[in-house]
């Protein structure tokens, strides 16, 4: 029997609510949605570090004040994730405007147009993008203007009240995302009832009412249920135009073989007894204000998305915030990977950047003191240190670019040999830890492919306890899981770890080189 996910796809467009490309490839949704929380989570993964690096370079290259650079970096990062996602889906991706603009109509319009221009510069037609806006009155009017004046399609998010839904329909936005799970959360926290059957779930009831209203009165806006807490909510809304579902719930649905029948339909909606409403600003604000749950969840949602945007900005500031940070990050956080390389140029470049970073901080303090106290000797020392920084940064950058050219050959000749001959061998614990971390973080198995492990000393000597690959090759590592090498259990990535590690190190050599040469040029 077909899985619940496959049955659901026959009645509803399934959308992946994630910024993780691997999850999108696995579940093959039609569309995908992102938000600051999802991008923040994805940006922390080593797999996507190159997108963060590219966004930082873009922001710096476009100049402006620090705040303008951060804004440009954030926009570029959101668009870069969207562009990569669009390579893996046939439909559209939703990209969110900064939630801190939720009460600034003109600010939302300008930011949305900026995002679309970045997509178009990347070769993506605006028809494949939905701009996500908070469903405040200002956000809804921004959506109206973007749709009518600029032909930009909008996805209205953080929608909790019927008043919000009616206002969005009258604004003729492309799509709304009424939240299900967050409504359930509120009712569990604020009422005596703590458990609900799917069809009694207040979030499910809310989306059902909105869907029926839209279909009964022939509004063009489509409904995409969002923010699910369990698969029961998802199945209770089968038949809805679209449902955006997290990877975790998509996985559960793919393993569920119960029968899924559509509960929402055009026929049922037309037969309903809902009355048509008119929603001007005064009516909207009053009716929305009368819904305590909607008021609290809208403000809470805006705050949470804004907080994640701030966290992402802080991460970007740290990523672009200094030579020292880049050097230390290379040496400390990724020291395991350095142990897999025979050459030490990668590490040496990072050490040089660390030294330069320390001198930068000392020089900054010294320069301030020298200028403030007008001491010429201090100023001379200050300029000598500036020259040292310049030379160190140039050296780090040049070494990084030299090693960049040698990396591919080194990996091909050494990585497989290191993995098959040193894994789980005496006095090679650091290699074993590095290999396990590599395979888990980059979701790969073996140097070229999982078959490489057949040649390993660990397997051939019978030390593996009948494992054909290390447990770190498994998608969900458990003791002994390496005994089963089926693609559903282990990572079988084309090119193996060698391709992923090469791409990772090359991206960071570019960063080391760019930081070294770039900062030197500025000085």
N, C-alpha and C positions, 0 to 999 in steps of 0.2 A: 504494500500500500504506500502511496505517496506520503511524504512528510507533510506536516501541518504548514510548513513554510511554502512548499510547492503548491499546495491547495490554496493557500492565501493569495499567492501571486496570480491565480486565475480570476480573482474577484477584486483585487486591490493592487495598486502600484506600491511595491515595497521599496522603501528608501532606507539607506544605511545612515544611522546617526553617529558618525565617527569621523575622525581625521586620520585614522590608521589605514593606510593603503592595503596592508595585508588582509585585514578583515573584509575590505571591499572586494578584493579578489576572491576571497573564499566563498562569500555568500551571493555574489553577482546581483546586486540590487539594480534597479532602474536609475535611481537618483541617489544623491548623498547630501546630507546637511552637516554644517559645522557651526561652532560657536566659540567664543573665547575660551571656555572651559576645555573643550575638546582639543583646540589648537594648542593650548598650554600643555595639556597632557602629552600630545603627540610631539611637540617641540622638545620635550625633555628626553625623548627616545634617541639613542645614538644613530639609529637608522635615518632619522630626518634632520640630523645636525647640519647637513650640507644646505638645506633650505634656509635654516637660520643664518648660516654664514653668507649665503647669497643675498639675503634680505639686508643684512648689516652693510655689506659692500654697496648695495644699491642706495641705501639711505645716506651713507657717507658721501658717495659720489654725487648725489643730488644737492649736497650742501645745505645751507640755511642754519638756523639756530639749532641748539641741541634738541629742543622740543619738536621742531619741524623734522629733524632727522629721525627722531623716534617715531613720529607719526608716519613718515614715509616707510620706515622699516616695518612697522606693524602692518600697514596696508599691503606692502609687498609680500610679507610673510603669509598673510591670509590668502592673497591671490595665488602665491606659489603653491600652497597646499591645494587650492581649488583647481589649478591647472593640472597638477599631478593626478588628482582624483578624477578629473574629466577624461584622462587617458584610459581609465579603467571602467568607466560606466558609459552607457549609451545616451543617458538623459542629461539632467541638469544638476548643478551643485548650488547650494545656498551658502552665501558668505555674509557675515553679519557686520553691520555698522556698529561702531563703538557705542556701548550702552550708556556711556556718560553723556551722549548727545540726545538721550531719549526725550528731552523736553525742548529741544532746539530744532524746529522744522527745517530752517535754512541750512543749519549745520549738517543735518542728516542728508539732505538733498546733495549738498556739495561733496560730502564724503562718499556717498553712493556713486556719484558720477566719477569721482576719482578712482574708485575700485573698478568700475566698468572700463575706464580708459586703460588701466593697467592690464586688465584681461585682454582687451583688444590689442594692446602692444605685444602681448604674448601669443597673439593669433587666435584668440577665442572669441567667437561671436557672442554678443550680449544676450542672444536668445537662449544660450546654454547656462545662463547665470540667473539666480534669484537673489536679490538683495534683501537680507533680513533686517527688519526694523521692529523696535519695540512697539506694542499696540497701545501706546498713549494716544491722546487726541492729536498731539503734534506729530507723532510717528505715523498715524493713519493719514493725516493731511500731507505729510511728506510722501507717503506711498501714492496718494492720488496724483500729486504733481509729477512724480517720477514716471508713473504709468502714462498720464495724459500728454505731458509735455516732451518727455525724452524717450518714451518707448522702453523704459527700463522695468523689467518684471520684478515684483516685490513679494516677499514672504513675510507676513506679519506674525511675529512671535510673541511670547509671553502673553498669550491670550487666555483669559480665565472667565470673563463675564459674557453674557449674552449681548449686552450693550456694545462691547468691543466687536463682537462678531457682526452685528447689524451695521455698525459704522464702517467696518472694513468692506462689507458687501456693497454699501452705497458708494464707497470710494473706488470701487471696481478694481481692487488690487487683484493680482493673479492668484494668490494662494494665502491661506491662513494656517497657522499651526496651533490649534487649541491644545492646551496641556491636559493630560489625563492624570498621570501619577502624582503631580504636585497638588492637584485638587484632592485626590485621595489622602495624601499626606496631611493636608490641613484638616480634613474631617476627622481623621484618626486622632489628631492632636487636640481638637477643639470640641469634639462631641463624645458622648458616652459609647457610641458604637466603634469598635476597634477592628472588626472584620467585616468584609463585604463579599458577597458573591459577585462575579463579573458583571452580570446584568443589573445589579443594584449599586454598582460602583458609581459614586457621584461624578467622577471624571468621565466615565463611559456615558452616563446619562447626559452630561453637558455636551459632549461631542455629537451624540445622537440627535439632540435637539437642534444644534447648529446645522448639521448635515440636512435634516428634514426641512428646516426653514429655507436654506439655500435652494434646495431642489424644488420645493413647492412653489417658490416665487421666481424660479428660473434665473437666479443670479449666476454670472459667469465665473465668479470666484470659486476655486476648488478648496476642499477641506483635507488637511493632512494632520491626522491625529499624532500627537507627540508626547514624549516624557512618560513612558510606560514603566510600571513597577513589576509587572508579571505577564506571562503569556496569556493568562485568562483575559486580561484587559484587551490585548491585541486581538484575540480570536473573537471577542464580543463586539469588535468594530469591523469585522470582515465585511467588505462591500463599500467601505468608506473610499473616497477618491484615492487617497494615499495614506500610508502610515509610515512614520519614520521610527526605526527600531534600532536599539543599541546592539552591538555585536554579541554581547552575552545572551540576550533574548533571541537573536537570530539563531545562535547556536542551539538553544533549547528547542526552538521551533523546528529546526532541521532534524532533531532527534525524536520529535513528537509525531506519532502516527495516528493520533485521534482524528476524527472527522471534523472538518471545518466547513460550515455552511454560512453564506452571507446573511447577516442580520440587518444590514442597512441596504435599502434599495430605492430607486426612483419611484417605483409604484407605491411603496409604503409611505414615502414622503408626500407624494401628491394626495394621498388619502387622509393626511393628517388634518387637524383642526386649528393649526397655528394662524394667528392674525398678523398681517403685515404692519411693520412699525416704520416710523420716520425718526431719524436720529440726527438732530442738529447738535451743536456743541453743548448747549445748556442741558438738553435732555440726556445726552451722553454722560456728562459729568455727574448729573444727579443719579441716574440709574446705576452707573458703575459704582458710585460712592455708596449706594444702598446695599451693595454686595460686599459684605465685610471680607469674605474669603478672597474675592478677586482683588480688592484693594491691597490686602496684605501680601498676597502672592505676587502681584505685579511689582510692588515696591521691593519686595524681597528678591525677586528675580533680577531686577535691574541692578540692585546692589551686588548680587553675586556675580553677574556677568562683568560688572564694572571692576569688582575686586580682582577677578581673574585677568582682566585686561591690564590692571596695574601690576599684577604679578608677572605677566608676560613682558611688560615694559621693563620691569626690574631685571628680569633675566636677560633681556637684550642689552640693557645698560652694562650689566656685568660682562656679557659676552664681548661687547665692544669697548669695555671700560678701561682697558689697559693692557700693556705689553706683559706685565707681570702675571695677570690672570691667565693669559693665553699660555704662557710658559709653564706655570704651575699646573694648569689643567692638563696639559700634554704629559707632564711628568708624573703627576700624582694619580689622577683619575684613570688615565689610560696606560699606566706603567705596565700592566699585564701584557698589553699588545706589543709594547716595545721589546719585551723578552722574546717574542717570536721572530724578531728581525736580527739578522746577522750584523748589519751595519749599525753604527751608533750615531750617524749624522742626524737622524731624526731627534734623538734625545739631546745631542749637543746643541742643536738649534734652539731647543726649548730652554736648556740651561742658560744659553746666552741671553734669551729674552727675559728670563727671570732676573739675571744680573742687571740687564738694562732697566727692567721695571723698578728694581730697588733704587738704582741710581736716579731714575726719573723722580721718584718720590722725594729722595734726599735733595735733589736739585731744585725741586719745586719749593721746598721749605727754605733752602738756602737763597734762592732767587728773591723770595718775598722779603727775607731778612735784609739782604743786601740792598734792595731797592728802598725798603722802609727806612733803614738806618744810614743809607747813602755811604756805604763803605766800599771803597774801590777794590780792596783786596778780596773781599767776598765776591764781588762782581767778577773779578778775574777767575777765581775758582769756579764760579757758576758757569762761565763760558767754556772753561776747560772741560767741565763735566758734560756740558751740552755736546761738545765735540766727541767725547768718549761714547755718549749715548748714540750719537749719529753713526759712529763707526761700528759699534756693537750691533745695532739694528740692521745696518747694511750687511754685516757678516752673517747674521742669523737668516736674513732673507735670501742671500745668495746660496748659503748652504742648503736651505730648504728647497730652493729651485733646482740645485744640482742633484740632490737626492730624489727629487720628484721624477727626474729622467731615468734614474736607475731602479726605481721601486719595482716595476713590473717584473723585470728579470730576476731580482732578488727573491721576490715572493714565489715565483715559479720554481726556482731552484732550491729554495730552503724550507718553505712552509710545510710541504708534504713530508719531507724528510724529518723535520722536527716533530710533527704530529705522530707519525707512525713509529718512530724510533725512541721517543722520549716520554710519550704519554704513559702515566702510571708506572714509571720506572724509578728505581732507587735514586734518591737525591735530586729528583726532577719535579718536586711538588709545585714549584712556581710555574713550570711549563704546563703541568696538568691543570692547575687553576686557570691559567691563561686560556688554554684550549676550551675548557668548559664554559668560561665566561664568554669567549668569542662565539661559540656555537649557540649559546642561549640569547645573547644580546642581538646577534645578527640573524638569528633564525636560520641557521645553515648546519650542514653536517659533512665533515670531511674537507680536505683541501680542495679537490675538484668535485667530488660527489661522495655519497655515503659509502660507495664501494671501496674507497681508499682504506677504510678501516680493516678490510680483509687482509691487508698487508702488514698491519701493525704488529709490533712485538707483543703487545698486550693481548691481542686476540690469538695469534699463532702459538703463543706459549701456554695457552689455556688459563690465563690469569683473569679472564673476563667473566667467568661464571656463566658461560653460554650466551653472553651478550654479543651481538654482532656489531654493535656501535655503542659508544658511551651513552649513558642516560641523558647527558646534556644535549643529545641530538633530538630528544623527544619534545613534542609540542607542549606536553604537560609532564615535566620530569617527575618520575617516581622511581623508587628503588627497583631495578631490574627491567625497566621499560625498554631498555635497549635491546632486549631479546627479540622484539618484533619490529621489522624494518618496513612495514607497510606505510605508504604515503600518508595514510590517515593518522599515523602515530608519530612519524619522525619527519623532520624537515628534509625535503628532497628538492633543493633549490638548484636550478641550472647554473653551473659554474662553481657551485660550492662556496666555501668560506673565502677562497682566494680572491674572488671577484669582489665580494662585499668588503673584505679587509682592505683590498687595494683601493677601492673607491673611497672608503673612510679615511685612510691615511693620506691619499692624494688631496682630498678636500681640506684636511687639516694642515698639510704642508703648504697648500695655497694660502691658508689663513695665516700661518706663521710667516710665510714669505711676504704676504700683503701687509701684515702688521709691521714687520720689520722695515721693509722698504718704504711703506706708506707713511709711517710715523716719522721716519728719517727725513723723507721729502718735506713733510710739513715743517719739521724743525729747520 
